[in-house]
Amino acid sequence: MRKLIQNGLVLSAALFAAAGSGASAQDAFPNGPVRIIVNSAAGASTDLSARQYADLMSETLGQPVVVENRVGGGGLIGIQYVMDQPADGQTLLVSAGTINIQQALRPSVGYSMGEDLIPVGLLMRSPIVLVTGSNTPYESMEDIVSHAEENPGELSFGTAGLGTTTHIGPEMFMVERGLEVEMVPYQGSSAGFPDTIEGRVDGQFSTVTSVTPHVEAGAMRMLAITSEERDPSLPDIPTFAEFGVPDYSYYIWYGMFAPADTPDKVIKALSDAMLEAQNDEGFKEWVGTNGAELVPMNADEFAEFVANDLAMMNAFVEKTGLTLE
């Protein structure tokens, strides 16, 4: 009998240890490959920055980090897919700031930032520039502002599409400055470049890296930039703020998000891995080469940033009545 009891105790201890080991493995993060879902096409800035982070974060997390593109519905397909995944940090979303714009402009969009998605970290941010074709009469931002003041509604500018950052960011400036212009939507900024170069539209809002080859080739002129201060690499390009709206600045930003109810410790682990990636010198160089900049934020700071950005968007919508529905 004593031997049976002892064997029973040994078996119980073994089962307890196995159960504890299983629970520990289950709680470990990450316990397998981490997927980053990008809600834009391969090759876009959102996608390229996500892939840079995936490579570096995999070293910190000790598991492969892979990128998948799920496009369509103005980014909603990728967003909804991540919302439907387990809240374990193994599936993440990377999206541009259009994720807030869509929520503000489309009340029926189907998600609520902070409730359905948890901010993890800021990948990077990029200012917008205004360019014109070299054959247009507009050689400076002063020319643009003067013409818009004297001829309301006459000027037309290409954007990457309705409700995109290159539409809303410049629109905010125009509203604050009291300028009436036409925003022409294209299927991406580059789709509007031929019309800009040929003068069929008066200008185009895009990113520095997208327009630089055309500027260097003499086909476009760069007139102004939406950054807070002049870019040291473009010292002769004035900021939009220099033309009557001193507090104005706008950036296209790219963020990482997790499904609602993802544990705080998992969010912190992901945030820490992102911040570690931002210390990589090669990555810093890549960001600068792509006309962007890093603004390190932990998860709490990024959550506040996203909330403030959404509040700004909601205020803009309330002021202008702009909607996509």
C-alpha positions in Angstrom: 0.0 0.0 0.0 2.8 2.4 0.9 4.4 1.7 -2.5 1.1 2.5 -4.3 0.8 5.8 -2.4 4.3 6.8 -3.2 3.8 5.9 -6.9 0.6 7.9 -6.9 2.4 10.9 -5.4 5.1 10.6 -8.0 2.5 10.4 -10.8 0.6 13.4 -9.5 3.8 15.5 -9.2 4.7 14.6 -12.8 1.2 15.5 -14.1 1.3 18.8 -12.2 4.8 19.6 -13.6 3.6 18.8 -17.1 0.5 20.9 -16.7 2.6 23.8 -15.3 5.0 23.4 -18.2 2.1 23.5 -20.7 0.6 26.6 -19.1 4.0 28.3 -19.2 4.5 27.5 -22.9 1.0 28.7 -23.6 1.6 32.0 -21.8 5.0 32.6 -23.5 5.1 35.3 -26.1 5.7 34.9 -28.9 5.2 31.1 -29.1 5.4 31.0 -32.9 5.8 33.2 -35.9 4.3 36.7 -35.6 2.3 37.9 -38.6 2.2 41.6 -39.6 -0.9 42.3 -41.8 -0.3 45.3 -44.1 -3.6 46.8 -45.5 -1.9 48.3 -48.5 -0.1 46.9 -51.6 3.3 45.5 -51.7 5.9 48.2 -52.4 4.0 51.0 -50.8 5.7 52.9 -47.9 3.5 51.2 -45.4 4.6 47.8 -46.7 8.3 48.7 -47.0 8.5 50.0 -43.5 6.6 47.0 -42.1 9.2 44.7 -43.7 12.1 46.6 -42.2 10.6 46.2 -38.8 9.7 42.6 -39.3 13.4 41.7 -40.0 14.6 43.6 -36.9 11.9 42.6 -34.5 12.4 38.9 -35.3 15.9 39.2 -33.8 14.5 40.7 -30.6 11.4 38.4 -30.2 13.3 35.2 -31.2 10.6 34.2 -33.6 10.1 34.8 -37.3 8.1 37.9 -38.1 6.4 37.7 -41.5 4.5 40.3 -43.5 1.3 39.6 -45.4 -0.6 42.1 -47.6 -4.4 42.1 -47.4 -5.7 44.9 -49.5 -9.0 46.2 -50.6 -11.9 48.2 -49.3 -9.8 51.3 -48.7 -7.7 49.3 -46.2 -10.8 47.8 -44.4 -10.2 44.2 -45.4 -6.8 44.1 -43.6 -8.2 46.0 -40.6 -11.2 43.6 -40.2 -9.0 40.6 -40.6 -6.8 41.6 -37.7 -9.8 42.5 -35.5 -11.1 38.9 -36.0 -7.8 37.3 -34.9 -7.0 36.0 -31.4 -5.9 38.7 -29.0 -2.5 37.1 -28.4 -0.1 39.4 -30.2 0.7 36.8 -32.9 -1.2 38.8 -35.6 -0.7 42.5 -35.9 -1.8 45.3 -38.2 0.4 48.0 -39.8 -1.5 50.8 -41.4 -1.0 54.4 -42.4 -2.8 57.3 -40.6 -5.7 56.8 -43.0 -7.0 54.4 -40.4 -8.1 57.5 -38.3 -9.2 59.4 -41.4 -11.5 56.7 -42.5 -13.1 56.4 -39.0 -13.7 60.1 -38.9 -15.1 60.4 -42.4 -17.1 57.2 -42.4 -19.1 56.7 -39.2 -20.2 53.3 -40.4 -16.7 52.1 -41.0 -17.0 49.2 -38.7 -14.3 49.8 -36.1 -13.4 52.1 -33.3 -9.8 53.0 -32.5 -8.8 52.0 -29.0 -11.8 49.7 -28.6 -11.3 47.3 -31.5 -7.6 47.9 -32.1 -4.8 48.7 -29.6 -2.0 51.0 -30.6 1.4 49.4 -30.3 3.9 51.8 -31.8 4.8 54.4 -34.4 6.9 53.1 -37.3 7.9 56.4 -38.8 6.4 59.6 -40.2 6.8 61.5 -43.5 5.8 65.1 -44.5 3.9 65.9 -47.7 5.2 68.2 -50.4 3.5 70.2 -53.1 5.0 70.0 -56.5 4.0 71.6 -59.9 5.0 70.8 -63.4 8.0 72.8 -64.6 6.0 74.2 -67.5 3.4 75.8 -65.2 3.6 79.5 -64.3 3.8 78.6 -60.6 7.4 78.9 -59.5 6.9 79.3 -55.7 4.3 78.8 -53.0 3.8 82.5 -53.0 2.5 82.2 -56.6 0.1 79.4 -55.5 -1.3 81.3 -52.6 -1.7 84.6 -54.5 -3.5 82.9 -57.4 -5.8 80.9 -55.1 -6.7 84.1 -53.2 -7.5 86.0 -56.4 -9.2 83.1 -58.2 -11.1 80.9 -55.7 -11.8 77.4 -56.9 -9.6 77.7 -60.1 -6.5 75.8 -59.0 -6.6 72.0 -59.0 -4.2 69.6 -57.1 -3.8 65.9 -57.5 -4.0 63.6 -54.4 -3.7 59.8 -53.8 -7.4 59.6 -53.5 -10.4 60.9 -51.5 -9.8 60.5 -47.7 -6.1 59.8 -48.1 -3.4 61.6 -46.1 -2.3 63.5 -49.2 -5.9 64.8 -49.5 -6.8 65.5 -45.9 -3.5 67.0 -44.8 -3.3 69.7 -47.4 -7.1 70.3 -47.2 -6.6 71.2 -43.5 -4.1 73.9 -44.6 -6.4 75.3 -47.3 -9.4 75.5 -44.9 -7.3 77.2 -42.2 -5.8 79.6 -44.8 -9.2 80.3 -46.3 -8.2 79.1 -49.8 -10.7 77.4 -52.1 -9.0 74.8 -54.5 -10.1 71.6 -56.2 -8.6 68.3 -54.9 -8.4 65.8 -57.7 -8.4 62.1 -56.6 -6.1 59.6 -58.3 -5.6 55.9 -57.6 -2.3 56.7 -55.8 -0.1 59.7 -56.0 2.1 58.4 -58.9 -1.0 58.0 -61.0 -1.4 61.8 -61.1 2.2 62.6 -62.0 1.7 62.6 -65.8 -1.1 65.1 -65.4 1.0 67.2 -63.1 4.0 67.2 -65.4 1.8 68.1 -68.4 -0.1 70.8 -66.5 -3.5 69.2 -66.7 -3.6 69.8 -63.0 -1.8 72.7 -61.3 0.1 70.6 -58.8 0.3 67.4 -56.8 0.6 66.5 -53.1 2.9 63.6 -52.5 6.0 62.4 -50.6 9.5 63.6 -51.0 10.9 60.3 -52.2 8.1 59.9 -54.7 8.6 63.2 -56.4 12.4 63.6 -56.1 13.3 61.7 -59.3 10.9 64.0 -61.3 12.3 67.1 -59.6 15.9 66.1 -60.3 15.0 65.4 -63.9 13.6 68.9 -64.2 10.0 67.8 -64.9 8.6 69.1 -61.5 9.2 71.9 -59.1 9.0 71.4 -55.3 7.3 74.4 -53.7 6.5 73.6 -50.1 6.6 71.0 -47.4 4.2 70.2 -44.5 6.9 69.5 -41.8 7.1 71.6 -38.7 10.4 73.1 -39.8 12.3 73.2 -43.0 14.0 69.9 -43.9 17.8 70.2 -43.5 18.2 68.3 -46.7 15.8 70.7 -48.5 16.7 74.1 -46.9 15.3 76.1 -49.8 11.9 74.5 -49.6 9.6 76.5 -47.2 7.1 75.0 -44.9 3.3 75.5 -45.4 3.3 77.2 -42.0 5.3 80.1 -43.5 2.3 81.1 -45.5 -0.2 82.3 -43.0 -0.9 79.3 -40.7 2.0 79.3 -38.2 0.9 76.3 -36.2 0.2 74.1 -39.2 2.1 70.9 -39.9 1.1 67.5 -41.1 2.7 64.1 -41.5 1.8 60.8 -43.0 2.3 58.4 -40.2 2.5 54.6 -40.0 1.5 52.6 -37.0 1.3 49.1 -35.6 -1.8 47.8 -33.9 -3.0 44.7 -32.1 -6.5 43.2 -31.7 -8.6 44.4 -28.7 -7.9 42.7 -25.4 -4.3 41.8 -26.2 -2.6 41.5 -22.8 -0.6 44.5 -21.6 2.6 42.5 -21.3 2.3 41.4 -24.9 1.8 45.0 -26.1 4.9 46.0 -24.0 7.0 43.2 -25.5 6.0 44.3 -29.0 6.5 48.0 -28.2 10.0 47.2 -26.8 10.9 45.3 -29.9 9.9 48.2 -32.1 12.0 50.6 -30.0 14.9 48.3 -30.2 14.6 48.2 -34.0 14.8 52.0 -34.1 18.3 51.9 -32.6 19.6 50.0 -35.6 22.0 52.3 -37.5 21.2 50.7 -40.9 17.5 51.2 -40.3 18.0 54.8 -39.3 19.8 55.4 -42.6 17.0 53.7 -44.5 14.4 55.9 -42.9 16.3 59.1 -43.8 16.9 57.9 -47.3 13.1 57.5 -47.7 12.4 61.1 -46.6 10.9 60.0 -43.3 11.9 60.3 -39.6 11.6 58.3 -36.5 9.8 59.6 -33.4 10.3 56.9 -30.7 7.2 56.3 -28.6 6.3 53.5 -26.2 2.8 52.0 -26.5 1.2 54.4 -24.0 2.7 57.4 -25.8 1.6 56.1 -29.2 -1.9 55.5 -27.9 -2.1 59.1 -26.8 -0.7 60.2 -30.2 -3.4 58.2 -32.1 -6.2 59.5 -29.8 -5.1 63.1 -30.4 -4.8 62.6 -34.1 -8.3 61.1 -34.2 -9.7 64.1 -32.1 -8.1 66.5 -34.6 -9.7 64.6 -37.5 -13.1 64.6 -35.8 -12.8 68.3 -35.2 -11.9 68.9 -38.8 -14.9 66.9 -40.0 -17.2 68.8 -37.6 -15.9 72.1 -38.9 -16.1 71.3 -42.6 -18.9 68.8 -42.8 -16.6 66.6 -45.0 -17.8 63.0 -45.3 -17.2 60.0 -47.5 -20.7 58.6 -46.9 
